[in-house]
């Protein structure tokens, strides 16, 4: 069984500012990430997600930025999650082993080739690393054996829930299948892309239907209680924000967060503000919502996030 996560939403929103559609410059992403340490949204912010090739420059920028902000990175380093391209695992391990004063690699998130994913997964499982490990799989790969291969191992699941094209958004049936398989096999997972808001919605500009991270949390809790695929899918398709908020208000995070670890978002503010709009307080200690007014909006709102709000 997976180790339980802290209650509430601590570290739930991985900072994917440099990835589309936010596509922030590296210096902006590093500055804003470190700047959040003096904001109210800092507890909810996970590591800064970077491509493997970006880490050395981000380290240099972090040292410069920390000096200007008066931060001591030797005591509290910049935490980065490294997105590892196909064939790049050895380079990532060497980067971690080399060590960077003031920067800590806390997760390795490996892309998986369409063919022979077993070899890549075996290498990641056997890797000498202290970082958390995630392997990205498609819905088809998960249902065809990838989840079984992850069961009881050191590597967790990463799954894509959106992107810049409609084909990158899984159907509710596919996502329900992935959640059900992960929970059944006790494989923790993290998600990436498309989860901009708490509740399922259709973007009026692109026409893409986005899954809601609150829907997914509730669906995960239901799967953990033994709900079947149809019921899990119904929760994923629910667009009644008020109803979802009511259910979330009495739901202990331990019922879902030990499986649904986090997700990457190019804006930390946007998903938090979507919770605030539902009257949910992310700072509630033991439950997702507590009925008290939300205080998620930070006094420090980065320019690239303000543009998305």
N, C-alpha and C positions, 0 to 999 in steps of 0.2 A: 504494500500500500504506500501511496505517495505521502510525503511529509506535508502536513497541513500548513497552509499559508497563514500569514497574520490576518486577523479579522479586519474588516473594512477594505478599502481600496488602496492600501499602501503599495506603491510601486506598480500599480496596475497598468498605467499608460506608458508604454515604451516610447521614447522620443525619436520618431522617425522623420524629423524635420527635413533631412537632406534628400528624402525620397519623394517621388511624385505622389500627389499633385502639388505638394508644398514646395519641393525642390529648393529649399533654402541653401544659400551658399554655406560652405563649411565654416567660415569665420562667424557668420551670423548664428548658425546652429550651435556652435560651441559657446559663444557669448551668451545666447539666450538660455541655454541649458544650465550653465553655471550661475547665471543671473537669477534663476528661479530659487536658488538656495536661500534667498532672503524673502521669498514670496509665500503666500498661503497654499499654493498648489504644489510646493516642493515634496510633501510626503507622498503624493499620488504619482509622482514622476518616476518612471523606471530608468534604465540606462539609456544613453545616447546610442542609437543604432547607426552603424557606419559600414560602408563597404570596406573590404580588407585593405584596399589601396589607400583609403582615406585616413587610416588610423595614425600613421606617423606624423602627418601634417596636423591632425587634430590634437595630438599630444603637444606639439610645438605651440599651437594656438592656445591651448588650455593653460600652459605655463605663463604665456604673455598675459592672457585675460585674468588669470588668478592674481597676478601681481597688481593689476589695475583695480580689481575688486577687493583686494585685501584678504584673499582666501588662502588657506594653507592646504595645498593639495597633497603634501606628504602625510598629513593626518587624515584627510578625507579626499581621496583621489577622484578624478573624473572616471566614472564607471561607463564602460562601453560594451555594447553587444556587437560582435563582428559578424556581418553577413558574408559567409564564405562561398565563393563561386565554385562551380564544379572543377575539381582538380586542384583547388587551392588550400586544402586542409593542411598540408605540410608547411606551407608558408605561414598560415595562421598560427600553427603550433610553435614555429620558430619565433614569430613575433611575440607571442605570449611568454615564451621561455627567456627571450632576450631581456624582458623587463623594461618598463618605462616609468621612471620616477614621477609620480603624480598622476599616472593613468593606469587603470586596472581593467583588464579584459575579464568581464564577468559572465559572458555567454558567447558561445560559438554556434551560429545558425547556418547550417550547411545546405546549400542547394543540392538537389538530387537529380541525377540524369534520368531520362525517361527509361533507358535500358540499364540493366545491371546495377540497380540501386542497392542490391544486397552487398556488393563489394564496398561501395562508399559508406554504407551504414556500418559495416564491420570495422572499417578503419576508424570511424568516429567513435564507436563503442570501445575500441582498444586504445584510443589516444591517451597519452599522458598529459592530462590537463586538469586544472582545478576549477575551470569554468563550467557553468551549466551548458549542456549540449542539447541542441535541437536539430532535427532533420526535417526538411520541408518535403512533404509528399502531396500528391494529387488525391482527389477523392477515390479515383479508380485504384491507385496504388494502395491506399489505406484499406479498401475493402477487399483487395486481392492479396493481402498478406502482410503489408507493411506494419499495421497496428500489432499484429501477432508477433512480428519480429522485434517490436519495441517493448513488448510486455516483459516486465521484470528486469529491464536493462537500465543502463545509465543514460540513455538517450531518450529525450522526450520528443513529442510531435509538434511540428509547425505546419500550419495550414493557411492557404491563401483564401481570403474572403472578398476580394475585389481587385480593382486596378483601373487602368485607363481604357479598357475595352470591355464590352458587355460579356464576352466569353470568359472573362476572369472571375465573374461573380458566380459562385456555386448556387444551384437551385436549393430551395428549402429541403427537398428530399435528400439531396446530396449532403448538405450540412447536417441534417438530422442523422443520417447514416454515419457520418464521421464522428459526431458527438457520442452517439450510442456505442459505436465500436471502441472509442477511446475510453469511455467510462467503464464499459463492460470488461475491458482488459486492464483497467486501472493504469492508463497511460496519460500523464498530464500533458496539456497542450497549450500552445500560444497561437495567436492568430495574427494575420498581417493584411493590411490594406482594406479599404472600404468601410470600416466601422467608424464613421464620423459622428454618429449620434446614438443615443441610448435605444431609440425605438426604430423599428423597420420603417423605411420611407422611400419614396421615389424622388430622385433629384430632378427638379424642374428644368434644369439646364441640359443635362445629359440624357435624361429619361431612364437612367440606371436605377434599379431597385436595390437599395442597400440594406443589408441585415443590420439589426440593432444589437449593440453589445449587451443591453439589458435583457432583450429577448433571449440571447445566447446564454446568459448567466442563469436565467430561469429555466431554460430548456435543459441545461446541464444538471441543475438541481433535480429536475423531474426525471431525467435519465438515471441519476444516482438513486432515486427512489424506486426505480424499476419500470418507469413509463416506457411504453412501446414507441416505435418510430412514428406512427401516425400522430400520437399525442405530442411528441417532441416537435414534429413538423408544425402542428397547429400553433404551438407557442411561438415558434420562429416567425410565423406568418401574422401574428397578432399585431395590429397597428393601433390598438387602444392604449395610448400612453397612460391615461389615468388608471385604467385597470391593471396594467403592468406595474405601475408605481405602487398601487395598493398591495399587490402581492409581494413586491420587493420589500416593502416597508416592514414586513414581519418575517423576512427570510434571513436566516443566519448565513453569513458568507462562507462558513466552513462547509455548508452543504454543496457548494459549487466551486469555490476557489482552489481547493486542493487539486482540482482537475483543470479548470480554466485559469491559467496563471496570469496571463497578460495579453495585450495586443499592441501592435505598433500603430501609431497615429502621427501624422505630420503636424497636427495641432493638438497640444495638450488642453488648451482652453475650450475648444469646441465640444468635445465629449463631456467635459465637466459642466459646461453651460447647459447642455441638453439635459443633464440630471437636475440642475437647478431649476430649469423650466418645469420639471415634473414635481418639484417640491422635495426632492431627495437630497440628503446631505451626505456627501462622500466621506465626511469626517466622522460619521456615526461609528462608534467603537465596535459594536458587535453585530450590527445589522446594516444592510445596504441603505435603508432609509429610516429616519426616526421621527418624521413629522415636524422637525424644527426647520426654520428657514435655512436655505442653503447659503454657504459663504464661499462658494468655489471660485468666484471670479477673482483673479489675482490683481494686485495693484500694479504688477509689472506684466504688461501684455506685449509680447514681441510683435514687431511690425508684420512679419509674415503670417502670424496667427490672427492679428487684428483684421487682416485683409480677408481671411476665410470666415470670419464670424458673421 
